[in-house]
Amino acid sequence: MKFSLLFFITCLIVNGQTADTIQISKIKSVKIDSIKIVGNDKTRDFIILRELTVKKNEKVDKKKLDFNKERVYSLGLFNFVRFYLVKENELVILTIEVEESWYIYPIPFLYFYGKGYDKATYGIDFLWKNFRGKNESLRVIAALGYDPYLLVNYYNPAFWDYNEFLFSPSFYFATPKNKSTEATYLIGKDFEYKIFNTRLAFGKRFSQFLESYITIGHSYIETDYALKKVTASGKKIDNSMTAGIYIQADSRNLKQFPESGIFATFDYQKVGLLNSKIDFTKTRFDYRHYLRVKNLFSLRWRLLSINNFGKNTPFYNYSFFGYDEYVRGHRYDYREGENLMFGSLETSIPLLKEKEISFDIPNVPKKLTSARLDIQLIFFFDHGITYKKAISFKKENYYSGFGIGITFLILPFNAVRFEYAMNEKFKGEFLLATGFSF
């Protein structure tokens, strides 16, 4: 990092040019004549440039430069990102200095799908990012325990480089436990499914803020019981083709922990192509809005709606609270239905912002011991409901929770959240989680 900047400055001196650094914090508006990138030893220039809303021969201010710096951070490829304005022979050059991060992560994980160690799922999440400099990734997740599974996914956001096409094939095998209490009551005991899924996604990135892709795949789901609702066909095996469309709008500044912008997705999946006995559709709409208030704190809210359509939606396609989605204050309060609605409101107050940290550990690459640290104090309120065909607005069908927490954001790696939540009856629970609430 230091070498790349020194090299850049040295080149200016050798060429007999005079260069002055303009303090970004003091500018009101300045015209950018050119853009240079230094430090990207692996990542290709166009991967960084296509994230920018700043263009040559345009005027920019501090707010716009700060937004663009966070968008480059959002790629998840760099330990540090710095923007400099350099004035050289009456020309203003925007210099983007980055420090490449470590790109191979074999990370162990442990999830609990209920109270007790018998509900634990554990394994290795192997992620290899940016191996050709185009921000593509190869991910292999192998899990054992309560819900064993194997996931293999390849994602390429620049399949044809400058043409902005997306490409992502995936394979999924799992033997999950049945999560539906209705299914358990119908069968009379716990049971599990065997699942083989393949999917191919191909799409287009239309701008920094909009992308969409279509999917086609195959679904194989097997169980020991030939009953309607346990499977969609009423046989022991559901074997069908799937197809869908996904649309994403994203104007967040820092994707890992946004303070401004929106993030909205719509996912439509049709199950049962080429099989007349299987016919149902699942949609998922997720809207998130982020608003910064005078650099003092930020507000964020989320609305999630998951809906199933069809005469015989199988139990395995139900929506659940208490697993991937949950209301804080009701972490292990399991609820199910064909449909789900969820809302969340958060206020975050920065305690520490953009602190660059680095440690010297013998025989450990510097890229693994350097990061950007942010600490946020969080206040939250969650609200949710599951239902079948028609939504009921009875008070007892809803549940909610509220609380306080602290989030440690360690870029480009992950985040750790410590939270205390209470439900409507003021019964509290401590929560420890990685990643971001939303």
Legacy VTK file of the C-alpha trace (Angstrom):
# vtk DataFile Version 3.0
C-alpha trace
ASCII
DATASET POLYDATA
POINTS 438 float
0.000 0.000 0.000
2.681 2.514 1.058
4.845 1.430 -1.843
2.074 1.960 -4.395
1.456 5.542 -3.277
5.206 6.272 -3.098
5.635 4.904 -6.597
2.854 7.145 -7.873
4.370 10.288 -6.310
7.879 9.353 -7.474
6.659 9.061 -11.053
5.371 12.619 -10.894
8.738 13.899 -9.688
10.715 11.991 -12.288
8.551 13.387 -15.050
9.396 16.910 -13.914
5.804 17.695 -12.973
4.490 19.541 -9.965
1.685 17.931 -7.994
-0.345 19.237 -5.086
-2.760 17.221 -2.979
-6.189 18.794 -2.550
-7.850 18.182 0.807
-11.156 16.468 0.060
-12.646 17.628 3.369
-12.340 21.265 2.265
-13.619 21.142 -1.298
-17.064 22.387 -2.296
-16.912 21.335 -5.910
-14.091 20.368 -8.235
-13.887 19.034 -11.782
-12.194 15.644 -12.256
-9.968 15.486 -15.328
-8.836 11.876 -14.985
-8.981 8.847 -12.685
-6.038 6.636 -11.710
-6.060 3.434 -9.671
-3.024 2.188 -7.732
-2.490 -0.855 -5.537
-4.786 -3.220 -7.443
-2.169 -5.864 -8.147
-4.835 -8.454 -8.972
-8.189 -6.738 -9.392
-8.803 -5.370 -12.871
-9.405 -1.644 -13.255
-12.858 -2.001 -14.799
-14.159 -3.887 -11.737
-13.425 -0.778 -9.652
-14.367 1.806 -12.271
-17.818 0.360 -12.893
-18.731 0.926 -9.239
-18.102 4.654 -9.536
-20.708 7.329 -10.160
-17.778 9.728 -10.603
-16.743 10.191 -14.238
-14.052 12.165 -15.999
-14.876 15.814 -16.751
-17.556 15.880 -14.045
-17.737 18.034 -10.936
-17.703 16.285 -7.572
-17.914 17.259 -3.916
-16.920 15.566 -0.661
-20.277 13.827 -0.272
-20.058 12.231 -3.701
-16.440 11.139 -3.196
-17.286 9.596 0.183
-20.165 7.676 -1.405
-17.921 6.339 -4.167
-15.217 5.299 -1.708
-17.786 3.218 0.183
-18.973 1.641 -3.073
-15.410 0.472 -3.769
-15.213 -0.886 -0.210
-18.487 -2.700 -0.868
-16.782 -4.959 -3.401
-15.340 -6.809 -0.400
-11.963 -7.094 -2.121
-9.841 -4.568 -0.271
-8.549 -4.051 3.247
-8.269 -0.306 2.697
-9.582 2.179 0.140
-8.341 5.770 -0.050
-9.264 8.613 -2.388
-6.833 11.440 -3.196
-7.277 14.532 -5.342
-3.974 15.522 -6.944
-3.582 18.756 -8.938
-0.967 18.399 -11.661
-0.341 21.104 -14.304
-3.819 22.553 -13.712
-5.398 19.097 -14.091
-7.178 17.380 -11.194
-6.537 13.639 -10.924
-8.676 11.416 -8.714
-6.309 8.747 -7.406
-7.904 5.650 -5.926
-5.497 3.700 -3.745
-6.496 0.198 -2.671
-4.875 -2.595 -0.738
-5.841 -6.058 -1.925
-7.184 -8.360 0.773
-6.660 -12.087 1.235
-8.937 -14.013 -1.097
-8.974 -17.605 0.188
-11.076 -18.220 3.300
-11.651 -21.677 4.823
-13.932 -20.544 7.657
-15.453 -22.921 10.232
-19.024 -22.168 11.309
-21.542 -23.253 13.920
-25.308 -22.608 13.777
-28.008 -23.571 16.242
-31.490 -24.318 14.896
-32.833 -24.591 18.427
-31.763 -24.821 22.023
-29.289 -27.595 22.772
-26.248 -29.024 21.043
-28.374 -31.629 19.246
-29.750 -28.766 17.106
-26.282 -27.615 15.995
-25.112 -27.562 12.381
-21.370 -27.118 11.856
-18.845 -27.284 9.068
-16.495 -25.405 6.748
-17.334 -22.514 4.456
-14.596 -22.363 1.818
-14.593 -19.168 -0.246
-12.123 -18.318 -3.000
-12.688 -14.782 -4.233
-11.344 -12.755 -7.117
-9.075 -15.503 -8.418
-8.886 -13.956 -11.905
-9.247 -10.336 -10.833
-12.905 -10.042 -11.960
-14.555 -10.323 -8.528
-15.782 -13.822 -9.308
-16.031 -16.344 -6.486
-16.083 -20.083 -5.904
-17.837 -21.217 -2.733
-18.042 -24.699 -1.219
-19.929 -25.181 2.054
-19.877 -28.572 3.750
-22.054 -28.966 6.849
-22.697 -31.787 9.323
-24.887 -32.140 12.381
-28.583 -31.279 12.619
-29.018 -30.242 8.967
-26.194 -31.710 6.819
-25.717 -30.178 3.385
-23.242 -29.509 0.597
-23.399 -26.335 -1.490
-21.184 -25.574 -4.486
-21.599 -22.197 -6.192
-19.671 -20.245 -8.802
-20.484 -16.559 -9.294
-19.118 -14.342 -12.053
-20.454 -10.756 -12.096
-18.460 -9.891 -15.234
-18.912 -12.983 -17.402
-18.119 -11.142 -20.635
-16.024 -8.443 -19.000
-17.213 -5.050 -20.192
-20.605 -6.324 -21.414
-21.856 -6.566 -17.809
-23.329 -10.079 -18.001
-23.724 -12.252 -14.887
-23.333 -16.020 -14.710
-23.786 -18.357 -11.733
-24.279 -22.157 -11.654
-24.874 -23.942 -8.333
-25.405 -27.414 -6.861
-27.071 -28.228 -3.548
-27.452 -31.542 -1.706
-29.024 -31.789 1.749
-30.776 -34.117 4.186
-32.619 -31.564 6.338
-34.929 -32.342 9.220
-38.570 -31.519 8.658
-39.293 -28.088 10.169
-43.102 -28.181 9.964
-45.043 -29.064 13.132
-48.065 -29.788 10.907
-46.078 -32.390 8.998
-44.790 -33.946 12.218
-48.373 -34.219 13.517
-49.533 -35.757 10.228
-46.752 -38.367 10.133
-46.683 -38.919 13.875
-42.934 -38.498 14.282
-39.943 -36.498 13.103
-38.557 -37.254 9.659
-36.190 -35.819 7.074
-36.009 -35.012 3.386
-33.353 -35.776 0.802
-32.805 -32.874 -1.583
-30.825 -32.503 -4.833
-31.065 -29.099 -6.498
-29.201 -27.622 -9.446
-29.606 -24.103 -10.775
-28.201 -21.973 -13.564
-28.523 -18.181 -13.415
-27.733 -15.829 -16.277
-28.350 -12.108 -16.129
-27.422 -8.539 -16.893
-26.105 -5.646 -14.828
-27.827 -2.573 -16.242
-26.100 0.002 -14.017
-24.348 0.366 -10.674
-27.783 0.202 -9.087
-29.815 -2.327 -11.090
-29.333 -5.927 -12.163
-31.561 -8.848 -13.068
-31.206 -12.477 -14.038
-33.278 -15.471 -15.048
-32.848 -18.903 -13.505
-33.553 -22.431 -14.600
-32.984 -25.535 -12.558
-33.958 -29.002 -11.463
-35.405 -30.021 -8.099
-35.401 -33.536 -6.641
-36.971 -33.987 -3.191
-37.462 -37.403 -1.598
-38.995 -38.632 1.638
-40.282 -41.948 3.014
-43.944 -40.874 3.037
-46.275 -40.648 0.039
-48.726 -38.065 1.364
-50.101 -34.820 -0.030
-48.512 -31.762 1.545
-45.546 -33.842 2.737
-44.680 -33.710 -0.959
-46.361 -31.640 -3.641
-47.156 -34.656 -5.827
-48.371 -36.890 -3.004
-45.695 -39.427 -3.923
-42.422 -40.180 -2.173
-40.484 -38.156 -4.758
-41.056 -34.684 -6.190
-39.082 -34.432 -9.414
-39.514 -31.253 -11.450
-37.965 -28.375 -13.348
-37.940 -24.847 -11.963
-37.649 -21.412 -13.553
-37.644 -17.896 -12.222
-36.598 -14.271 -12.425
-34.692 -12.128 -9.939
-34.502 -8.314 -9.902
-32.253 -6.271 -7.616
-32.005 -2.522 -7.057
-29.129 -1.380 -4.848
-28.074 2.219 -4.168
-26.483 1.637 -0.744
-23.230 3.404 0.037
-21.463 0.667 2.033
-23.189 -2.638 1.330
-21.795 -4.340 4.430
-23.241 -1.702 6.788
-25.161 0.980 4.859
-26.022 4.452 6.060
-27.825 5.653 2.928
-29.649 4.276 -0.094
-32.085 1.444 -0.742
-31.806 -2.282 -1.355
-34.807 -3.995 -2.942
-35.129 -7.494 -4.413
-37.939 -9.437 -6.041
-37.593 -13.189 -6.597
-40.173 -15.228 -8.535
-39.786 -19.016 -8.713
-42.102 -21.392 -10.576
-41.890 -25.050 -9.509
-43.400 -27.922 -11.477
-42.413 -27.391 -15.092
-42.864 -30.597 -17.140
-44.715 -32.245 -14.218
-48.494 -31.774 -14.095
-48.739 -33.101 -10.518
-46.479 -30.373 -9.120
-47.611 -26.804 -9.554
-46.781 -23.999 -7.129
-45.067 -20.619 -7.159
-43.037 -18.796 -4.537
-42.325 -15.065 -4.467
-40.086 -13.093 -2.152
-40.057 -9.300 -1.907
-37.437 -7.675 0.340
-37.217 -3.886 0.697
-34.611 -2.091 2.845
-34.168 1.657 3.235
-31.229 3.466 4.841
-31.122 7.100 5.882
-28.296 9.070 7.507
-29.322 11.962 9.764
-26.737 14.787 9.793
-23.807 12.420 10.388
-25.122 11.839 13.929
-26.973 8.556 13.476
-28.679 6.498 10.792
-32.121 4.952 10.426
-32.908 1.771 8.552
-36.050 -0.221 8.019
-36.890 -3.473 6.302
-40.084 -5.010 4.917
-40.102 -8.689 3.878
-42.954 -10.591 2.267
-42.766 -14.266 1.258
-45.781 -15.799 -0.492
-46.704 -19.207 -1.900
-49.318 -19.712 -4.584
-50.828 -23.063 -5.560
-53.389 -25.624 -4.426
-51.037 -27.869 -2.484
-47.976 -25.988 -1.279
-45.799 -28.682 0.324
-44.630 -28.338 3.904
-40.992 -28.185 2.795
-41.754 -24.934 0.955
-43.431 -23.227 3.919
-42.026 -20.051 5.448
-40.712 -20.182 9.012
-39.722 -17.923 11.856
-37.092 -19.204 14.262
-34.556 -20.389 11.691
-32.999 -18.146 9.007
-35.539 -15.413 9.713
-36.509 -14.616 13.304
-37.973 -11.869 15.438
-35.468 -10.762 18.055
-37.017 -11.434 21.455
-38.502 -14.643 19.967
-35.309 -16.269 18.686
-36.534 -19.855 19.126
-40.256 -19.212 18.862
-41.010 -21.350 15.814
-43.904 -20.379 13.590
-44.860 -21.572 10.139
-47.206 -20.778 7.297
-47.521 -20.655 3.554
-46.799 -16.945 3.781
-44.683 -14.671 5.964
-44.448 -10.941 6.635
-41.677 -9.292 8.607
-40.718 -5.740 9.465
-37.732 -4.272 11.268
-36.662 -0.779 12.320
-33.162 0.097 13.542
-31.300 3.167 14.694
-27.499 3.044 14.715
-25.109 5.456 16.406
-21.431 5.301 15.382
-19.018 4.787 18.273
-15.967 4.316 16.050
-15.735 4.979 12.317
-13.202 3.856 9.710
-10.410 2.910 12.098
-7.613 1.212 10.187
-6.009 -1.586 12.186
-3.052 -3.791 11.396
-1.068 -6.360 13.358
2.366 -7.846 12.780
2.185 -11.606 13.351
5.139 -13.787 12.295
4.517 -16.009 9.266
0.998 -14.588 8.764
0.351 -12.543 5.593
-0.266 -8.865 6.249
-3.463 -9.068 4.216
-4.970 -11.302 6.917
-4.048 -8.985 9.789
-5.197 -5.675 8.295
-8.758 -4.399 8.342
-11.067 -1.444 8.745
-12.974 -1.381 12.049
-16.334 0.311 12.687
-18.339 0.004 15.921
-22.045 0.848 16.046
-24.578 1.065 18.873
-27.925 -0.328 17.675
-31.523 0.071 18.859
-34.053 -2.190 17.119
-37.700 -3.218 16.863
-38.904 -6.350 14.976
-42.428 -7.442 14.046
-43.642 -10.527 12.186
-46.456 -12.894 11.264
-46.923 -16.178 9.400
-50.241 -17.136 7.835
-51.881 -19.464 5.305
-54.211 -18.435 2.495
-55.582 -15.230 4.005
-53.832 -12.914 6.409
-55.430 -12.450 9.813
-54.841 -9.201 11.628
-55.670 -10.571 15.056
-53.220 -9.366 17.662
-52.351 -12.874 18.853
-51.129 -13.838 15.372
-48.337 -11.266 15.495
-45.270 -11.186 17.613
-42.653 -8.532 18.146
-39.478 -7.726 20.027
-37.171 -4.816 20.733
-33.750 -4.246 22.216
-30.244 -2.867 22.047
-26.984 -4.174 20.645
-23.466 -3.399 19.560
-22.013 -4.342 16.169
-18.328 -4.716 15.334
-17.794 -4.330 11.587
-14.452 -5.736 10.412
-13.961 -5.038 6.716
-13.508 -6.814 4.401
-14.172 -9.876 6.550
-17.434 -9.882 8.512
-19.336 -8.426 11.446
-20.085 -9.625 14.960
-23.285 -8.600 16.788
-23.995 -8.702 20.516
-27.669 -8.004 21.246
-30.163 -8.077 24.091
-33.831 -8.374 23.056
-37.167 -8.490 24.878
-40.565 -9.697 23.682
-44.007 -8.187 24.327
-44.016 -9.568 27.881
-40.558 -8.067 28.549
-38.921 -11.482 28.706
-35.316 -10.996 27.614
-32.701 -12.999 25.762
-29.057 -12.468 24.780
-28.163 -12.970 21.119
-24.781 -13.501 19.506
-24.598 -13.513 15.716
-22.209 -12.950 12.841
-23.077 -10.975 9.759
-25.568 -8.147 9.607
-29.200 -7.971 10.637
-29.951 -6.259 7.314
LINES 1 439
438 0 1 2 3 4 5 6 7 8 9 10 11 12 13 14 15 16 17 18 19 20 21 22 23 24 25 26 27 28 29 30 31 32 33 34 35 36 37 38 39 40 41 42 43 44 45 46 47 48 49 50 51 52 53 54 55 56 57 58 59 60 61 62 63 64 65 66 67 68 69 70 71 72 73 74 75 76 77 78 79 80 81 82 83 84 85 86 87 88 89 90 91 92 93 94 95 96 97 98 99 100 101 102 103 104 105 106 107 108 109 110 111 112 113 114 115 116 117 118 119 120 121 122 123 124 125 126 127 128 129 130 131 132 133 134 135 136 137 138 139 140 141 142 143 144 145 146 147 148 149 150 151 152 153 154 155 156 157 158 159 160 161 162 163 164 165 166 167 168 169 170 171 172 173 174 175 176 177 178 179 180 181 182 183 184 185 186 187 188 189 190 191 192 193 194 195 196 197 198 199 200 201 202 203 204 205 206 207 208 209 210 211 212 213 214 215 216 217 218 219 220 221 222 223 224 225 226 227 228 229 230 231 232 233 234 235 236 237 238 239 240 241 242 243 244 245 246 247 248 249 250 251 252 253 254 255 256 257 258 259 260 261 262 263 264 265 266 267 268 269 270 271 272 273 274 275 276 277 278 279 280 281 282 283 284 285 286 287 288 289 290 291 292 293 294 295 296 297 298 299 300 301 302 303 304 305 306 307 308 309 310 311 312 313 314 315 316 317 318 319 320 321 322 323 324 325 326 327 328 329 330 331 332 333 334 335 336 337 338 339 340 341 342 343 344 345 346 347 348 349 350 351 352 353 354 355 356 357 358 359 360 361 362 363 364 365 366 367 368 369 370 371 372 373 374 375 376 377 378 379 380 381 382 383 384 385 386 387 388 389 390 391 392 393 394 395 396 397 398 399 400 401 402 403 404 405 406 407 408 409 410 411 412 413 414 415 416 417 418 419 420 421 422 423 424 425 426 427 428 429 430 431 432 433 434 435 436 437
